[in-house]
Amino acid sequence: MDILETITANTRREVAWQKQTLPVDALLRLGSPWLAEAPRSMRRALAESETGIIAEFKRRSPSKGWLHEDAKIEAVVPAYEAGGASACSVLTDSEFFGGTLEDLQQARRLAALPLLRKDFIVDEYQLYQARTSGASAVLLIAAVLSPDECRRLARTAHELELEVLLEVHTPSELSHLNQYVDMLGVNNRDLGTFHTDVENSLRMIDLLRRETGGSEGPLLVSESGISDPQTVLRLREAGFRGFLMGEAFMKTGDPGRALAEFVTWLKTPQP
């Protein structure tokens, strides 16, 4: 199995155990302080932002190992918000990324930013977990789902008032698009090999425009491998409005400061 298949298989085992240990009805009976109001729109936050940076909290990567092993939500996420992030992505996979649902819950308690639950979602149960943990949106990865599975999960997400970021890597995965997708992300990283090429987003932009109907369709997001403000400017000029960045910030000693400096550069008129 490649890396993606290994991660997905582990996720399915974990979710099966979680569903047995705490079924959906029991999960909902526990209550959540965030169920009483609709989550803040991540799509709107990105559309209205000058920069569109989705700052990611990620302790480790399967390909790079530990980026920031002792990173604390309370130190990073409020600093992301203060530094000008438009939204925040929180990895909740423990085995391969060093994250937990508790990270997502703590991020919601500490920040008003729209929060993306970033994980390998394969079951509706994970959507209930996301909603009760304070997420605003969830990531659906085309590479691990069939088009029918993607549509069913996206529909359920909307029923739970969660927005959907659909992630594709190749043109063929655009068959997963459906009416419930709010944001369409191009992953510049091949999840099978973890090879990263930012040009992947630019190669796909014309096709994305045709498939999504331009400004009336899902908001376009470029994901992974972005570390240079000039790259964000190129992607923005091409039509992307969201830019998911994690490693560029998390591998530094102060992710919040790194993000703030990046945003300041983007907002400074260039000669």
N, C-alpha and C positions, 0 to 999 in steps of 0.2 A: 504494500500500500504506500501511496505517496503521503506527504504531510497532511494534506487536506482530508484525505480518506481516514487517516489515523485520528485526527482531531474530531471529525464528525462521528466516527464510530464510538469514541469515548463520550462525546456529548449525548448520544442516544442512550448509552448505558446509564449515565448520570441522571438524565431526565426520567428514565423509567424508574429508577430508585427514588427520586424525589417525588414523583407522582404517587408512588405507593406509600411513602412515608407521610406526605402531607398532600392529600387530594385537593383539587381546586375548591370544592365547597368548604373544606377546612381552612384553606389558605384565605378565602374571603371572610370566613367567620372571625379570623384573627383581627381583621380590620386594618385600615391604613389611613393615615392622616391626609393622604393625597387623593383619595377616591371622591371626596366631596366636591372637587372642582376640576374643570377641564385643564389638561396640561397646556403650558405655553407652546405656541406653534414654533417648531424649529424651522420649517419652510419659510414662514414669514420673517423670522429673525434673520435668516440668511439673505432673503430678498431685499430687506431694508438696510442691511449692513454695508458699510464702505469697504470692508475687507473680506467678510465671509469665512473667517477662520474658525474651524471646528477643532478646538484644542483637545487632544486625547490624553487621558490618564492611562498609562500602560507601563507596568513594571518590567515586563520581559517580553521577548519575542521568540518563537521557535527557531528562527534562523539566526538571531543575534545574541540570544541568551539574555541575561539580566541587563536591563538598561539603567534601572534605578531601583535596586532591590528593596531599599528601606523607604521608598516614597510613601508619603502619607496624604490621604485625601485632604485633610484639614490644612495642609501646607500648600498643596498644589491647586486645587480647584478654586478656592476663593481668590488666589493670585491670578489664575487664568481669567476669572471674571473681571477683576480689577484692571488687568492688563489689556482688556479689549477683545477677548474672545467673543464670537457671536453665539457659539454653542459649545457644549463639551461632550465628548465621547468617553464613555467609561467601559473598559473591558471587564467583563464579569466571568470570563473563563479562568478557572483556578489552575488546572493542570498545565496548560501551555502558556498562559499569559500572566499568571500570578494575581488575578483579580477575583472579586467576589461580589455577590449581590449586596452585601453590606457596604461595599465601596459606593455603589450606586445610591443606596439609601442615605449614606452620610453626605454624599455630594448634593443630594436634593435638600437635605437639612441646612446645608451651608451656603447654597448659591441659588439664585433665581434663574440662571441660564437654562435654556432648553437642554435636556440631557438625552443623549442617545445611548440606549443599551446596545453595546456592541458585543455580539456573541454569535455562535453558530446555531441559529434558531431553526429547529426542525419539528417543533411540536407546539400546539396552541398553549400548552401549559406554561411555556416560557413567556408568552405574551401576558398572561395573568401575573406572572412573577414581575415582569417589567412594569406593569401598570401599578401594582401595589407597592413597588419599590421606588416610585417617583419618576419614572422615565417619561419623556415627552414623545419619543420616537424609538423605533426598533430597526435594526438592520436585517434585511433578508438577502441572503447570498445566493445568486442564481446557480452557482456551481454546485451547491449541495441540495438543490430543490428541483423538482419538476415544475413546469409551468402551472399545472393544476394545483400542486402543493403551495406554490408561491401565491396564487390567487386566493386560495382558501385562507392562508395565514394573513395575507394583507387585508382581506375582508374582515376577519376576526379582529385584527389590530384596530381597524376603524371603528368597529363596534365597541371597542374598549377605549375609544378616543385617543388612540396612539397614531401618530403619523408613521409613514413607511419610507425608509430609504432602501431602494433596491440596488444591489451591487452587481455589476457585470464586469467582465474582463475582456470578452470577445464579442464580435458582432452577432454571432449565433445566439448568444444568451439574451438578446433583446426580445426573443420570443416569450420571455417571462414577464414582460410589461403587461400591466392590466390597469383598470380604471381606479384601483385603490392605491396606486403608487404616487406618493407626493414628491419624492426626490429620487433622481436617478444618478447613481454614483458609478464612475468608471474607476475600477481598482487598477492602479498601475503596477501592482504586484501580482504575479502569477501565483495563486495559492497552492499549486502543485509543486512548483520548484522554488518559490519565494524569490525569483528573479524580478527586479524592479526596473521599470522604464517609464518615466514620466511622459514620454512622447506618445504613449499608448492613448492617453486622453485626447491629444491633439489629432491623432490619426482617426479617431472615432467621431470627432465633433460633427462633421457634415451628416453622417449617418444618424447621429443622435437627434439632430435638428429635424430630419425628415421623419423619423420614427415617433417623435414626441409632439410634433406640431408647433415647434418653436416656443414662444413665451407662454402659450396657453397650456403647455404640457408640464411634466414634472420639472422641478428645478434641478439644474445640473450641478453635480459635485465631482470633483477630482480627488481621488484618495491615494495616499501612500507615496513615499519617495520624494515628497516636496520639502525642500530645505532652504531654497533661495527665494527671496522676495521677487526677484525678476521673473522667476517661474510662475509665481502667482499672478503677476501682471500679464504675462503671456496667456495664461489660462483664462483669466478674466476677460481679456480682449477677445478671446475665441468664443466666449459665451458661458463659461462656468461661473457659478455664483457661490459655491461652497468649496472649501479646501480643507480636507481632513489631514491634520498633521499631528504626529505623536512623537516619533523617535527624535526629530530635530530638537524638541523641547525636553523630553524626558531624559535624554542621555546627558544633559547638562546638570550641573550641581543645583541649579535654580530654575526649574521649568517655567515658573511664572514670570521671572525676569526675562528669560529668553523669548517668551511669547510677547511680552510688552515691547521689547526692543524690535521684534519683527513687525509688530503692528505699527509702531511709530515710524519705521522706515516706509511701510506701505502708504501711510498717510502724509508723508513728507513729499511735496512736489519735487519731481526729479528734473534735472537740467536736460 
